[in-house]
Amino acid sequence: MKGRSLAVRRIFGTMFPSFKKIKRWAGSHYALSRQYHRWRLNREANKPGDPVIVYQMGKVASTAIVEAIHAGRPDLPVYHVHFLTDEGVADALSRLRRFKKSFNANFWCLYESDYVLRNVLTLPADRRLKIVTLFREPVARTISSFFYNIKQYMPDFDRTPMGDASLMQTLEKCYLEDFIEHDYSLNWFDNELKRTFGVDVYQRKFDPDKGYAIIKDVSVDVLVLKLERLKDCARIAFREFLDIPEFDLSRANTSEDQPYHEYYRKFIDEVKLPGRYLEKMYDSRYMRHFYSCQEIAAYREKWERD
């Protein structure tokens, strides 16, 4: 009997691939991707709870947050976006069109932003929006995004042997001179959250050691989370904000899962960045608001050239 049930599971596993496999397969084709995300978003809209929008800059653990909210509160409709302003959507579209090979797989971000703008932000006043937004030390976030998009800037980077002494110099030059996201983290809260919902995070106190803050505004509630403190504060923050008793934050979309992982780790370990670049990043209002003087000094020491 046990052998038979195992055989049945294998047959059904072949006939009905996993949810992640379906998502990956749909992402390879524009029409399939659109249909898949339409079905997924309509399913979310039928849930009874107040809508939750995970709305934050890219490469800050948003996928893991979305999955954990789904698991902890399956009654809540959850949406995942990086941009809701006209400028943000237009910029994302232009990038995806330029990087044609990744358009289908990343199309969801455009479709979901459009869906949220048309269907979620226009909900009646009795459906109070909950916004979850994370931030991250900007140099680490920018490097992570650079490697996530590395094939668009250096298509043959992985053909260079890891031991080649010139490899890190070439990657550093491309990162500093060609990559276009260095100001992205510093301006995201003003360009997106403030312009979309009128919430100015810089007008609200933030305790760098606590790692999170809850802002209750006129029409929305906002949970602001610091990535570097997430493991320490996530359970407390999500219990307070969304009444999730056990918030289980699993890994999702980490660099270890990517083919560029070894190059990324070597870059992180060896790169030393110019002082003028670090001054721009670490003297910003963003860093002074969210990070302590001791944290900023430690980051400078980590990245700065002798």
DAWOSUL-V174904 format. One record per residue. N is the residue number from 1. RES is the residue in one letter. PHI is phi in degrees with one decimal (NA if undefined). OMEGA is omega in whole degrees, 0 to 359 (* if undefined). D_CENTER is the distance of its C-alpha to the mean C-alpha in whole Angstrom. Layout:
n=(N & N)
res=(RES & RES)
phi=(PHI & PHI)
omega=(OMEGA & OMEGA)
d_center=(D_CENTER & D_CENTER)
//
This chain:
n=(1 & 2 & 3 & 4 & 5 & 6 & 7 & 8 & 9 & 10 & 11 & 12 & 13 & 14 & 15 & 16 & 17 & 18 & 19 & 20 & 21 & 22 & 23 & 24 & 25 & 26 & 27 & 28 & 29 & 30 & 31 & 32 & 33 & 34 & 35 & 36 & 37 & 38 & 39 & 40 & 41 & 42 & 43 & 44 & 45 & 46 & 47 & 48 & 49 & 50 & 51 & 52 & 53 & 54 & 55 & 56 & 57 & 58 & 59 & 60 & 61 & 62 & 63 & 64 & 65 & 66 & 67 & 68 & 69 & 70 & 71 & 72 & 73 & 74 & 75 & 76 & 77 & 78 & 79 & 80 & 81 & 82 & 83 & 84 & 85 & 86 & 87 & 88 & 89 & 90 & 91 & 92 & 93 & 94 & 95 & 96 & 97 & 98 & 99 & 100 & 101 & 102 & 103 & 104 & 105 & 106 & 107 & 108 & 109 & 110 & 111 & 112 & 113 & 114 & 115 & 116 & 117 & 118 & 119 & 120 & 121 & 122 & 123 & 124 & 125 & 126 & 127 & 128 & 129 & 130 & 131 & 132 & 133 & 134 & 135 & 136 & 137 & 138 & 139 & 140 & 141 & 142 & 143 & 144 & 145 & 146 & 147 & 148 & 149 & 150 & 151 & 152 & 153 & 154 & 155 & 156 & 157 & 158 & 159 & 160 & 161 & 162 & 163 & 164 & 165 & 166 & 167 & 168 & 169 & 170 & 171 & 172 & 173 & 174 & 175 & 176 & 177 & 178 & 179 & 180 & 181 & 182 & 183 & 184 & 185 & 186 & 187 & 188 & 189 & 190 & 191 & 192 & 193 & 194 & 195 & 196 & 197 & 198 & 199 & 200 & 201 & 202 & 203 & 204 & 205 & 206 & 207 & 208 & 209 & 210 & 211 & 212 & 213 & 214 & 215 & 216 & 217 & 218 & 219 & 220 & 221 & 222 & 223 & 224 & 225 & 226 & 227 & 228 & 229 & 230 & 231 & 232 & 233 & 234 & 235 & 236 & 237 & 238 & 239 & 240 & 241 & 242 & 243 & 244 & 245 & 246 & 247 & 248 & 249 & 250 & 251 & 252 & 253 & 254 & 255 & 256 & 257 & 258 & 259 & 260 & 261 & 262 & 263 & 264 & 265 & 266 & 267 & 268 & 269 & 270 & 271 & 272 & 273 & 274 & 275 & 276 & 277 & 278 & 279 & 280 & 281 & 282 & 283 & 284 & 285 & 286 & 287 & 288 & 289 & 290 & 291 & 292 & 293 & 294 & 295 & 296 & 297 & 298 & 299 & 300 & 301 & 302 & 303 & 304 & 305 & 306)
res=(M & K & G & R & S & L & A & V & R & R & I & F & G & T & M & F & P & S & F & K & K & I & K & R & W & A & G & S & H & Y & A & L & S & R & Q & Y & H & R & W & R & L & N & R & E & A & N & K & P & G & D & P & V & I & V & Y & Q & M & G & K & V & A & S & T & A & I & V & E & A & I & H & A & G & R & P & D & L & P & V & Y & H & V & H & F & L & T & D & E & G & V & A & D & A & L & S & R & L & R & R & F & K & K & S & F & N & A & N & F & W & C & L & Y & E & S & D & Y & V & L & R & N & V & L & T & L & P & A & D & R & R & L & K & I & V & T & L & F & R & E & P & V & A & R & T & I & S & S & F & F & Y & N & I & K & Q & Y & M & P & D & F & D & R & T & P & M & G & D & A & S & L & M & Q & T & L & E & K & C & Y & L & E & D & F & I & E & H & D & Y & S & L & N & W & F & D & N & E & L & K & R & T & F & G & V & D & V & Y & Q & R & K & F & D & P & D & K & G & Y & A & I & I & K & D & V & S & V & D & V & L & V & L & K & L & E & R & L & K & D & C & A & R & I & A & F & R & E & F & L & D & I & P & E & F & D & L & S & R & A & N & T & S & E & D & Q & P & Y & H & E & Y & Y & R & K & F & I & D & E & V & K & L & P & G & R & Y & L & E & K & M & Y & D & S & R & Y & M & R & H & F & Y & S & C & Q & E & I & A & A & Y & R & E & K & W & E & R & D)
phi=(NA & -64.2 & -64.3 & -66.6 & -64.1 & -65.4 & -63.4 & -63.2 & -62.4 & -66.3 & -62.8 & -67.7 & -64.8 & -74.3 & -71.6 & -122.3 & -62.7 & -62.9 & -57.7 & -66.5 & -66.8 & -61.7 & -61.2 & -65.9 & -64.7 & -63.3 & -68.7 & -86.5 & -139.5 & -58.1 & -63.8 & -65.0 & -61.0 & -62.8 & -66.5 & -61.8 & -71.9 & -63.1 & -62.2 & -63.7 & -71.4 & -64.5 & -63.7 & -62.9 & -63.0 & -84.1 & -78.1 & -83.4 & -75.5 & -68.2 & -65.2 & -115.0 & -114.1 & -82.5 & -127.5 & -161.4 & -64.9 & -73.3 & 61.4 & -134.8 & 63.0 & -66.6 & -62.7 & -63.5 & -64.5 & -58.7 & -63.8 & -68.6 & -66.8 & -56.1 & -69.5 & -79.7 & -138.6 & -64.7 & -83.2 & -94.2 & -72.3 & -121.0 & -123.6 & -131.8 & -138.1 & -110.7 & -153.1 & -133.5 & -82.9 & -59.2 & -66.9 & -65.0 & -64.6 & -63.3 & -65.0 & -63.6 & -63.5 & -65.2 & -67.0 & -64.5 & -66.2 & -71.4 & -103.5 & -60.4 & -64.3 & -101.8 & -61.9 & -62.6 & -68.4 & -107.3 & -60.5 & -52.2 & -65.9 & -70.5 & -65.9 & -69.2 & -60.4 & -62.4 & -64.3 & -63.0 & -62.3 & -84.1 & -118.2 & -101.4 & -71.0 & -103.9 & -67.0 & -59.0 & -62.8 & -76.1 & -101.2 & -80.5 & -74.9 & -115.2 & -108.8 & -112.9 & -137.1 & -114.9 & -136.7 & -149.4 & -50.2 & -69.0 & -69.3 & -62.1 & -64.6 & -67.8 & -63.3 & -59.9 & -67.4 & -57.9 & -72.6 & -60.8 & -107.3 & -57.5 & -64.9 & -75.9 & -102.6 & -135.0 & -57.2 & -110.7 & -59.4 & -80.1 & -86.7 & -82.7 & -58.1 & -59.6 & -83.6 & -66.0 & -64.7 & -86.3 & -60.7 & -64.7 & -65.0 & -66.3 & -64.7 & -63.4 & -61.9 & -64.6 & -61.3 & -76.8 & -101.4 & -107.3 & -71.0 & -110.7 & -105.1 & -65.1 & -93.2 & -58.1 & -62.6 & -63.3 & -107.9 & -61.5 & -64.0 & -75.4 & -72.8 & -114.0 & -60.8 & -66.3 & -72.6 & -84.1 & -116.5 & 74.5 & -95.9 & -103.6 & -64.4 & -77.0 & -91.3 & -116.4 & -66.0 & -136.5 & -91.4 & -59.0 & -78.9 & -66.0 & 93.1 & -154.1 & -147.8 & -113.0 & -110.3 & -104.7 & -103.6 & -60.1 & -115.7 & -138.5 & -109.0 & -125.8 & -103.0 & -104.6 & -125.7 & -97.5 & -58.0 & -66.3 & -111.2 & -61.4 & -62.9 & -81.8 & -112.9 & -59.2 & -64.2 & -65.7 & -64.1 & -77.7 & -67.8 & -72.2 & -87.0 & -122.5 & 56.6 & -97.8 & -66.4 & -131.6 & -87.1 & -103.5 & -91.8 & -99.5 & -73.0 & -159.0 & 57.1 & -89.5 & -64.3 & -61.2 & -87.1 & -100.9 & -66.9 & -91.3 & -54.5 & -63.4 & -67.1 & -61.5 & -64.6 & -65.1 & -62.9 & -58.1 & -75.2 & -113.1 & -66.6 & -126.9 & -103.1 & -65.2 & -59.9 & -64.5 & -69.4 & -67.1 & -61.9 & -61.6 & -73.3 & -92.9 & -93.8 & -76.2 & -59.9 & -53.8 & -69.2 & -65.5 & -80.8 & -99.1 & -126.6 & -77.2 & -60.1 & -66.6 & -64.9 & -62.7 & -61.6 & -65.7 & -65.8 & -57.9 & -62.6 & -65.6 & -98.7 & -76.6 & -71.7 & -65.2)
omega=(180 & 179 & 180 & 180 & 178 & 179 & 179 & 180 & 179 & 179 & 181 & 176 & 177 & 182 & 184 & 181 & 183 & 181 & 181 & 178 & 177 & 180 & 181 & 180 & 179 & 182 & 181 & 184 & 186 & 184 & 178 & 180 & 180 & 181 & 180 & 183 & 174 & 178 & 183 & 182 & 176 & 176 & 178 & 184 & 181 & 179 & 190 & 187 & 176 & 183 & 175 & 177 & 172 & 193 & 188 & 176 & 181 & 179 & 177 & 171 & 183 & 181 & 178 & 179 & 180 & 182 & 180 & 177 & 177 & 182 & 184 & 180 & 182 & 179 & 184 & 171 & 185 & 179 & 189 & 182 & 175 & 182 & 178 & 177 & 178 & 181 & 180 & 179 & 181 & 179 & 179 & 180 & 181 & 178 & 181 & 177 & 179 & 180 & 191 & 184 & 183 & 187 & 184 & 183 & 183 & 181 & 184 & 185 & 178 & 183 & 182 & 176 & 180 & 181 & 180 & 180 & 185 & 191 & 185 & 180 & 180 & 179 & 178 & 185 & 182 & 174 & 186 & 182 & 174 & 181 & 174 & 181 & 180 & 173 & 187 & 175 & 196 & 179 & 179 & 179 & 182 & 177 & 178 & 179 & 178 & 181 & 176 & 181 & 190 & 182 & 179 & 182 & 179 & 187 & 185 & 185 & 185 & 174 & 177 & 181 & 181 & 182 & 181 & 185 & 183 & 186 & 182 & 178 & 179 & 179 & 179 & 179 & 179 & 180 & 185 & 188 & 187 & 183 & 192 & 189 & 187 & 179 & 188 & 181 & 186 & 186 & 189 & 183 & 177 & 185 & 185 & 188 & 182 & 183 & 181 & 186 & 180 & 182 & 180 & 183 & 184 & 176 & 180 & 181 & 176 & 179 & 182 & 181 & 178 & 173 & 178 & 175 & 177 & 180 & 177 & 182 & 184 & 187 & 184 & 169 & 184 & 173 & 180 & 186 & 178 & 186 & 183 & 178 & 190 & 182 & 182 & 189 & 188 & 184 & 179 & 184 & 183 & 173 & 180 & 189 & 184 & 179 & 175 & 186 & 181 & 181 & 185 & 184 & 180 & 177 & 175 & 174 & 180 & 182 & 180 & 181 & 187 & 181 & 181 & 191 & 184 & 178 & 179 & 181 & 180 & 178 & 179 & 184 & 191 & 188 & 173 & 190 & 183 & 183 & 182 & 178 & 181 & 177 & 179 & 183 & 190 & 174 & 183 & 176 & 179 & 182 & 182 & 181 & 189 & 186 & 179 & 178 & 180 & 178 & 181 & 179 & 179 & 178 & 177 & 182 & 181 & 189 & 192 & 174 & 176 & *)
d_center=(45 & 42 & 43 & 43 & 40 & 38 & 39 & 38 & 34 & 34 & 36 & 33 & 30 & 32 & 32 & 29 & 26 & 23 & 20 & 18 & 21 & 21 & 18 & 18 & 21 & 21 & 18 & 21 & 23 & 22 & 24 & 23 & 20 & 21 & 23 & 21 & 18 & 21 & 22 & 19 & 19 & 22 & 22 & 20 & 22 & 25 & 24 & 26 & 23 & 22 & 19 & 15 & 12 & 9 & 8 & 6 & 6 & 4 & 4 & 4 & 5 & 4 & 6 & 9 & 9 & 10 & 12 & 14 & 15 & 16 & 18 & 19 & 20 & 21 & 23 & 20 & 18 & 14 & 12 & 9 & 9 & 7 & 11 & 14 & 17 & 19 & 18 & 15 & 15 & 18 & 16 & 14 & 17 & 19 & 17 & 17 & 20 & 21 & 19 & 21 & 20 & 17 & 17 & 18 & 15 & 13 & 15 & 13 & 11 & 14 & 16 & 14 & 14 & 18 & 18 & 17 & 19 & 22 & 22 & 20 & 20 & 24 & 25 & 28 & 28 & 29 & 25 & 23 & 19 & 17 & 14 & 11 & 9 & 8 & 9 & 10 & 13 & 13 & 15 & 13 & 10 & 12 & 14 & 11 & 10 & 14 & 14 & 12 & 14 & 17 & 19 & 19 & 20 & 23 & 23 & 26 & 24 & 25 & 28 & 29 & 30 & 28 & 31 & 32 & 32 & 31 & 28 & 26 & 28 & 27 & 23 & 23 & 25 & 23 & 20 & 22 & 24 & 22 & 18 & 17 & 14 & 16 & 16 & 13 & 11 & 15 & 15 & 12 & 14 & 17 & 16 & 14 & 14 & 18 & 19 & 18 & 19 & 21 & 20 & 20 & 18 & 21 & 24 & 23 & 23 & 21 & 22 & 20 & 22 & 21 & 17 & 17 & 19 & 19 & 20 & 23 & 23 & 26 & 24 & 21 & 20 & 16 & 15 & 14 & 12 & 13 & 11 & 14 & 16 & 14 & 16 & 19 & 18 & 16 & 19 & 21 & 18 & 18 & 21 & 22 & 20 & 20 & 23 & 21 & 24 & 22 & 18 & 17 & 14 & 14 & 13 & 10 & 9 & 11 & 13 & 16 & 15 & 15 & 19 & 18 & 18 & 21 & 21 & 18 & 19 & 22 & 21 & 19 & 23 & 25 & 23 & 25 & 24 & 27 & 27 & 27 & 23 & 23 & 25 & 23 & 19 & 21 & 24 & 21 & 21 & 18 & 19 & 22 & 20 & 18 & 20 & 23 & 26 & 26 & 22 & 22 & 25 & 24 & 21 & 24 & 26 & 23 & 23 & 26 & 29 & 32)
//
